Amino acid sequence: MNYEAPRAVFRRANALLGTNWSMHDLRHTAALRMARDKRLTLRDVQTILGHVHLSTTAEGDPAQ
């Protein structure tokens, strides 16, 4: 699936719901849920997100 396909899904959903969600919003939501999961370390989340620096991952972690 190319980048345009999920963007089109988001556009249609946003039009129906009157919202303005993006794929990046979905990434943030997933990151937050992973950071709160006791089974994952912050290093695990860093690797999944592809962050070079742990501090980048930790900036979005409300538990820090």
Residue, then its C-alpha position, 0 to 999 in steps of 0.5 A: m500500500n502506498y502513502e496515498a491510500p491510507r491518506a485517502v481513508f483518513r480524508r474520507a473518515n475526516a469528512l464523515l466525522g467532521t474531524n481533522w486526524s492525520m496518520h501522524d496523529l495515529r503514530h502519536t497515539a500508538a507511541l503513547r499507548m506503547a509508552r504506557d504499556k508495562r511490557l515495553t521499555l522506553r528503548d523498545v518504543q524508541t526502536i519501534l518508532g525509529h528514533v535515533h535518540l532516547s530523549t526524543t522518545a522520552e519527550g512524549d512520555p507522560a510518565q517521565 
